[in-house]
C-alpha cells in the first residue's frame, strides 16, 4: 500500500468527483492521503473532507502565495485548529520567490509563525520552497536553534545542497511526479542521495501528473507512478518502496491512526 502524502482534495478538479477519486486511489493501492490546507478561509472545507473519510487526514496552514492576504504573524490560530483530531500537520508554508504572489517579508513572517506552531504542537511542518533555497535553509536552521521541530520539504525540486541541509536538520524529503519528467535528472540524483528512511511520495494533485499521465489532471491514484520511478532509482522493489514510505509517513505524522488503513489495499500497478 502507498500513502499520498500531499494532495489538494478541496480543489475543484478533485472535489467535484470526491467519491471517484477516493475509489480509484484505493483500487490502485493508495490506502490513505493527506489533503493540504493553503488558505484560512478554505480550511473548513479541507477539514470536512478529512472528517468524511477515515483514511484521509489534513493539515492546517497558509501557502506562501497567500501570505500577504492571510499569512499568520503568530502561531495562535494554527495551534487552535491543530487540536482537531484529523489535523496531523502544519502547512503548507514556506517561501516562493518564483511567482512572488506575496512580498518576501510577509512570506518569511508567516513561515516563522508556522514553524512556531509546529514546535508548539509537535506536528510536522510541511514546507513549500521554490527559487528560495538560501532563505529557506537559513530560516529552518535559525528556527531550529529556538527549539526542535519535525517536518518535510514537499514536492522537492531544489538543489542537492538544500536536501542535505534539510536532512541535517532532521527533515524528510517528499518526491512528486516531477521525478518522472524527462528533464528531471538533477532531481533523480537527489533521490539517489536521500536515505530510504527519509523519503515520502506524493502527487501534489491536481498538479504535476507523473509520466505516463502527464498532460492530464493529477489525482492520488497516480502516486503509484511516482513510487515506481523512485523504486527504480533506488534499485529496490516496488513492495519495498511501498513499505518504507508508508512506514516513514506514519513515523513522521504520528498523530495519524495507521489502523484505519488496514492491510487490504490492492496491490499497486504502474
N, C-alpha and C positions, 0 to 999 in steps of 0.2 A: 504494500500500500504506500501511497505518497500523500504528502500534505502540501497544498498550495499555500505557501507562507505569506503571500501578498497578492491580493486582488481587490477589486472595487465592485462589489456586488450591488451597490446602490446606484451605479452609473446606468443610464437608461438602456444601453445595449444589453446589459445583463439583467437589470431589474425587470425589464419587460418580458423576460422568459425565465423567471426565477426558478420555477419547478423544473423546467427542462435543463437549465444549466446545472443544477444540482444532480439531476438524474444522470446526465451524461458524464459528469465528474465521477460519480460512484461507479458507473459502468466501466469507466476507464481505469479504475483502481485508485482514484483520488478519494481518500477516506475522510478528509477534513480540509478546511480552508480558513484563512484569516482575512476578513474583509476590513479594509483600512479607512480610517477617518481622515478627511482632508479639510473640512470646514466645520466651524462651530455650529452653523445653522443646519447642516445636513447630518450631524452626528446622531440625532434621534432616529433617523431612517436607517443609518448604518447599524445602530444598536438593535433596532427592531428586527432586522434580518437575522442577526445572531440569536435573538430570542426565539425566533420561529424554528430554528434548526439546531439540534443537539450538537452536530458536528461542524458548526460554524461559530467562530469566535470573532471578536472585533477589537480594534484599537480605538483610542481617542487622541486626536491631535489636529493640528493646523498645518497644512502644506506651506512650504516657503513662498509659493506663488500668492498665497492669501495673507501673508504676514502684515502687509500694510493695512488691510481692512479688518482682519480678525485675529492677527497674531497676539500671543499672550506675553505679558510682561512679568507675570508671576506664575507660579505653578498651581495656584489655588483651585481654579476651575477644573484643570486637568486632574488634579488629585481627587476632587469630589466625584467626578464622573468615573474615575478608575475604580471606585468602590463597587461598581456593578459587577456581578459575578461573571458576565460574559466578556468583560473588558480585560484583555490579557496583555496589552502592550500600549506604549505611549508613542504617538506619532501617526502619520509620518511627519517629521520635521527635519530641518536642516538648511542647506544653502543651495540656491540655484542661481548661478551667475551667467548661465547661458541665455535664459529668457529675461531674467531680472524683472519679473512682473511686480515685484515689491523691492523697495530700496534695500541695499545690503545691511544698513544698520538695523532696520526693522526685522529682517530675516535673522540676524545674529541674536537680537534680543529675544525673539520668540524661541529660537533654537535653545538658548540657555535656559529659558523657562521650562521647556520640555525636558531638558536634562535634569533640572531640579525636580521635576515631577517623577521622572524615572527613579531618581535617587530616593525620593520620599516614599514612593510606593513599592519599590523593589521590582517593578515591572520593566521589561526590556524596552529600550529606546529604539525606535525604527527610524533610521537616518536616510534621508534623501540628499544626495550631493551630485551636482553637475557643474563642471568647469569651476570648481571651488575647492580643489584638493587641499591647497595650503591652509586656507582658513578653516576648513572642516577639521583637518588634523590638529591644528593649533587649539581650536576650541575644545575638541574632545580631550586632548591631553591636559589642557588647563583645568577643565571642569573635573577631570578625574582626580586632580590634586585636592579638590574640595570635598571629595568623598566618592567612593566607588559606585558604579552603576553598570548594568549589563546592557547589551543591545546588539544591533547588527547594522550593516550598511546594505540597504536593499537595492536590488536591480543593479548590481555592481557593474560599472563600466569605466572605472577610473584606472589609475596607474598601479603598477605593482608596488610602488613606494607607499601609496595610501593603503593598499591592502596589508602590507607588512606593518604599518603603523597601527591600523585597526586591530590586527591580530595581537600586536604587542600590548595593546590596551585591554585585551580580553574580549574583543568583539567578534562577531560571526560575520561571514560573507554570504550573501544570498545572490543566487545566479538566476537570471531571467532568460527568455528566449533569444536575447541578443547573442548568446554564446553560440547559437546555431547559424548566425549570419556569416556570409562568405568572407566579409572583410573584418571579422572579429578575432583575428589571430592573436592580437595582444591580450584580449580577454581570455582566450583559451590558455595562454601561457600563465596568466594569473591563476586560473583554475588548477593547473598543474601544481602550482606552488602552495595552494591553500590546503592545510591538513583536512583529512576527511571528517574529523570530528568538529570542524568549524564551518561546515558548508550547509547551506539550505538551498532549496529550489523554489521558484515562484513563477507566476505568469505576469504579474502587474496588469492583468486583464482589466479592461478590454483592450489594452495597448500591447504592442510588441509580440504579436503572434510569432511563434517559432517556425522555422522551416520544418515540415513541408506545408504549414498552414499560413505562411507569411502572405500578407496581402488581404487577409480576412480579419474580421474581428476576433480578438482573443477571448478565451474562456478557460476556467480552471482545468477542464479535461485535457487541455493541450500541454499541461505541465509535464506529461509523460515524454514528450519530445525533447524538452529541455533536459529532463533527467537522463534520457538515453544518451544525449550528447555528452553530458558530464560524466556518465559512467564510462563512455568510450575514452574520453580524455584521461580519466583516472585509471584506465585499464582494469576495471573491476566489472563484475556482473551487474545487470540491472537490479537483481534481487538485493545484492549488497548495497547498492546505492540507495534503494528504497529504504532498507533497514536503517542505514546510517543517518540519512537525512531526516527520517521520521523520529528516530531517537534524539537527534540534535534539536529538532523542533520542540519536543516535549521537555527536554532538559532546559532549553532557553526560556520557553514560555511555560514555566512550571505551574502557572495558575490554571492552565487548560487541563480538563479532565480527559486523560487518554482513554479511559474506559468507554467513553461514548462512541468511539470509532470501531470498537470490537475487533475481531480478527477475520471478518468475512469479506473484506474488499476484494473485488475481482482482480485477477492478475492484470498488470499493465501490458499494453502493446503499443509500440511505436512504429 
